[in-house]
């Protein structure tokens, strides 16, 4: 059975410019930047945990990285004004 993807929110606070660039580049591979240090991605739990683990390897001792899962109920109650749209629930991207 295929895992269900849901919207995951990643946010970080990284002191070093070099580490910050590496973390943001990794998150940009999977998600959409919605603010300078906040990304949204539609991922399965397995994908999200793997991405979190990969990004965590880039962190220094005083850096932080957080991941939040939005359920369908939470997503329906969410709102945004301006910026990038939430990732579509699809297996492809239209460019």
Buried (B, 14 or more C-beta within 10 A) or exposed (E): EEEEBBBBBBBBEBEBEEBBEBBBEBBEEBBBBBEEBBBBBBBBEEBBEEBBEBBEEBBEEEBEBEBEEBEEEEEEEEEEEEEEEBBEEEEEEEE
